[in-house]
Amino acid sequence: MKRTTLYLSLLILFLLHQDSWLWDDSTLLLGFLPLGLAYHALYCVATSVLMYLLATRAWPEEAEAFAAGQRDEEAASE
Amino acid sequence: MTQLVIMAAYLALLVALGGVCNRFFRGTARDYFLASHSIGPVLLLMSIFGTTMTAFTLVGSTGEAFHSGIGVFGMLASWSGLVHAAVIFFVGIRLWAIGKRYGYVTQIQYFRDRFESDKLGLLLFPILVGLVIPYLLVGLLGARGVVRSLTVGAFPTLFQSTAGAVPPWLSGLVICSVVLAYIFFGGLRGAAWANTFQTCVFMLSGIVAFAVIASQLGGLSAATRQVLEMRPERLTRGAAMSQLDFFTYWLIPLSIGMFPHVFQHWLTARSAKTFRLTVVAHPIFILIVWLPCVLIGVWATAALLPDGSPVVPPTAPPNTELALMVEKLTTPFLGGLLGAGILAAIMSSLDSQFLCLGTMFTNDVVIHYLGEDRFDDRRRIWLARAFVVAIVVVTYLLSLAEPRQVFPLGVWCFSGFTGLFPLVFASIYWRRTTRAGAIASVLVTAAVWLWLFHQSGYGADPSYAFLGMMPVATVFAGSVVTLVGVSLLTTAPSEKTLRKFFHPAGKAALARAGVAVPAD
């Protein structure tokens, strides 16, 4: 999966937070969980899944190299 | 009395843990401040999570759900899950890399170098300290309220003015002393281990208490249906908050990017990969902790005792809703266990905050101005310890003043940190950010924040909004506009600085370093 696709997914997830369509819905899911609350509970799970994809497909490998000082000769000579 | 014994036993256990941690202490300043960059994935997850969850999370969320319903979960919990994880991924890992490479211990050391400005450090120092101290107070006020609620009647003759409960001055003193005991000797390693233990305690005790409270209310369905009959508005967002308020709350958790204590925790990571577990599990952990708290808060609006009186009377002091639900609906043993869990959540933030302030005074003021050569490792550690003691004493004395409601005070504190977020983000990702832009942005953030705080009656009006939005939106917008505008109008940073912080460790460099680069 491309890095840009994952960043776009992050933006879409960000926008999906505004669940205006459930604003006044007091339906209970499983008999006890208000729909507005259930949506945001699932939202946390979706966030975790997306972060897993980012961590496995778009990991900033360069950070490790930077921390270890593995840069090119020009920087090393500074 | 049972509750008190359990909470006291828990506090004693923490002191003992501090003693154990001290045996692993390597005796160097780097170990005291950053645990020698040796913290692995599980400890990093638990310590960062424990640090970000405070009285604000447990006591404040239950209280807010009691007053305004389920919307508090979306406003703060699910936003925090997304924003925290994203900030750790996009900012935390980069700062760890920069900090590890150049040996930074505090944010101010980084900003001084990045913007080639000693004045910026001088400007940021009082602002960061000034924002952390209220955050500390939020924790202490919450902890004192919980202990007081759970110990009513324990000492009827000794503490008559508090109906027999442990008075706030005493509980605050004990909590500060316990936190001090384990960070004084163990430093950040002690805090990381204590946070891990405390995170386990507050997560488990919260789940157990939630299950018992639900059972006492006749089960999950019965508890919620009671609310549906008596207070249906608590099961929707309705008029409790505006759509704009709900949306602009995403800015509040951005504050994690500028918390000095979280910066310090990031730097403890053993490697960049250590962060993987944190970014993935953090949103789930938030779900596990917040969902029960919000449901308990909502249930509390309709929960009745066998005699028909409400479990949480309308006259109950703010932030006591959770403690009252636990005290009146569960056994004293469980009450004590949950009391310990709440203290755990609160103390797991206090320790890191106390330590980070001690670290800042030591490194950003004393060592920076008097010279590194004048202090060997031993002196640095003792200097930090002296500052930690002084900060604990000052915070304790401040907490003796009249407490405000926990939730609004926390929101104001976070708003200030959020206003500084554009600075850290731009410092990592925008080469064109200039020294003048950074200084102007900090000044505007401080000015706008102070003005809005004043307008809100210094936090007295919890529903204060500016242009119909959370004040944080204005603070953030002012910060971004100033940072970008002034940076574009002033001279770009020196080539030397740009190479130091932005050298692209590009594909060629990575290839030479033998690092596999994923395809874009």
Chai-1 contact restraints between the chains, C-beta under 6 A:
chainA,res_idxA,chainB,res_idxB,connection_type,confidence,min_distance_angstrom,max_distance_angstrom,comment,restraint_id
A,R3,B,D520,contact,1.0,0.0,6.0,A-B,restraint_1
A,Q18,B,F247,contact,1.0,0.0,6.0,A-B,restraint_2
A,W23,B,R237,contact,1.0,0.0,6.0,A-B,restraint_3
A,D24,B,T236,contact,1.0,0.0,6.0,A-B,restraint_4
A,D24,B,G238,contact,1.0,0.0,6.0,A-B,restraint_5
A,S26,B,P232,contact,1.0,0.0,6.0,A-B,restraint_6
A,S26,B,L235,contact,1.0,0.0,6.0,A-B,restraint_7
A,S26,B,T236,contact,1.0,0.0,6.0,A-B,restraint_8
A,G31,B,S221,contact,1.0,0.0,6.0,A-B,restraint_9
A,F32,B,L220,contact,1.0,0.0,6.0,A-B,restraint_10
A,F32,B,S221,contact,1.0,0.0,6.0,A-B,restraint_11
A,F32,B,T224,contact,1.0,0.0,6.0,A-B,restraint_12
A,P34,B,I70,contact,1.0,0.0,6.0,A-B,restraint_13
A,P34,B,L235,contact,1.0,0.0,6.0,A-B,restraint_14
A,G36,B,I70,contact,1.0,0.0,6.0,A-B,restraint_15
A,L37,B,I70,contact,1.0,0.0,6.0,A-B,restraint_16
A,L37,B,F73,contact,1.0,0.0,6.0,A-B,restraint_17
A,H40,B,F73,contact,1.0,0.0,6.0,A-B,restraint_18
A,H40,B,G74,contact,1.0,0.0,6.0,A-B,restraint_19
A,H40,B,S78,contact,1.0,0.0,6.0,A-B,restraint_20
A,A41,B,L287,contact,1.0,0.0,6.0,A-B,restraint_21
A,A41,B,L291,contact,1.0,0.0,6.0,A-B,restraint_22
A,Y43,B,S78,contact,1.0,0.0,6.0,A-B,restraint_23
A,C44,B,S78,contact,1.0,0.0,6.0,A-B,restraint_24
A,C44,B,G81,contact,1.0,0.0,6.0,A-B,restraint_25
A,C44,B,P283,contact,1.0,0.0,6.0,A-B,restraint_26
A,C44,B,L287,contact,1.0,0.0,6.0,A-B,restraint_27
A,T47,B,G81,contact,1.0,0.0,6.0,A-B,restraint_28
A,T47,B,L82,contact,1.0,0.0,6.0,A-B,restraint_29
A,T47,B,P283,contact,1.0,0.0,6.0,A-B,restraint_30
A,S48,B,V280,contact,1.0,0.0,6.0,A-B,restraint_31
A,S48,B,P283,contact,1.0,0.0,6.0,A-B,restraint_32
A,S48,B,I284,contact,1.0,0.0,6.0,A-B,restraint_33
A,M51,B,A85,contact,1.0,0.0,6.0,A-B,restraint_34
A,M51,B,V279,contact,1.0,0.0,6.0,A-B,restraint_35
A,M51,B,V280,contact,1.0,0.0,6.0,A-B,restraint_36
A,Y52,B,V280,contact,1.0,0.0,6.0,A-B,restraint_37
A,A55,B,R276,contact,1.0,0.0,6.0,A-B,restraint_38
A,A55,B,V279,contact,1.0,0.0,6.0,A-B,restraint_39
A,A55,B,V280,contact,1.0,0.0,6.0,A-B,restraint_40
A,P60,B,I93,contact,1.0,0.0,6.0,A-B,restraint_41
A,E61,B,V515,contact,1.0,0.0,6.0,A-B,restraint_42
A,E61,B,V517,contact,1.0,0.0,6.0,A-B,restraint_43
A,E62,B,A505,contact,1.0,0.0,6.0,A-B,restraint_44
A,E62,B,L510,contact,1.0,0.0,6.0,A-B,restraint_45
A,A63,B,I93,contact,1.0,0.0,6.0,A-B,restraint_46
A,A63,B,A97,contact,1.0,0.0,6.0,A-B,restraint_47
A,A63,B,A272,contact,1.0,0.0,6.0,A-B,restraint_48
A,E64,B,A272,contact,1.0,0.0,6.0,A-B,restraint_49
A,A65,B,A505,contact,1.0,0.0,6.0,A-B,restraint_50
A,A65,B,L510,contact,1.0,0.0,6.0,A-B,restraint_51
A,A65,B,A513,contact,1.0,0.0,6.0,A-B,restraint_52
A,A65,B,V515,contact,1.0,0.0,6.0,A-B,restraint_53
A,F66,B,A97,contact,1.0,0.0,6.0,A-B,restraint_54
A,F66,B,A505,contact,1.0,0.0,6.0,A-B,restraint_55
A,A67,B,A97,contact,1.0,0.0,6.0,A-B,restraint_56
A,A67,B,K100,contact,1.0,0.0,6.0,A-B,restraint_57
A,A67,B,R101,contact,1.0,0.0,6.0,A-B,restraint_58
A,G69,B,R101,contact,1.0,0.0,6.0,A-B,restraint_59
A,Q70,B,A513,contact,1.0,0.0,6.0,A-B,restraint_60
A,R71,B,H503,contact,1.0,0.0,6.0,A-B,restraint_61
A,R71,B,A505,contact,1.0,0.0,6.0,A-B,restraint_62
A,R71,B,A509,contact,1.0,0.0,6.0,A-B,restraint_63
A,D72,B,A509,contact,1.0,0.0,6.0,A-B,restraint_64
A,A75,B,R499,contact,1.0,0.0,6.0,A-B,restraint_65
A,A75,B,H503,contact,1.0,0.0,6.0,A-B,restraint_66
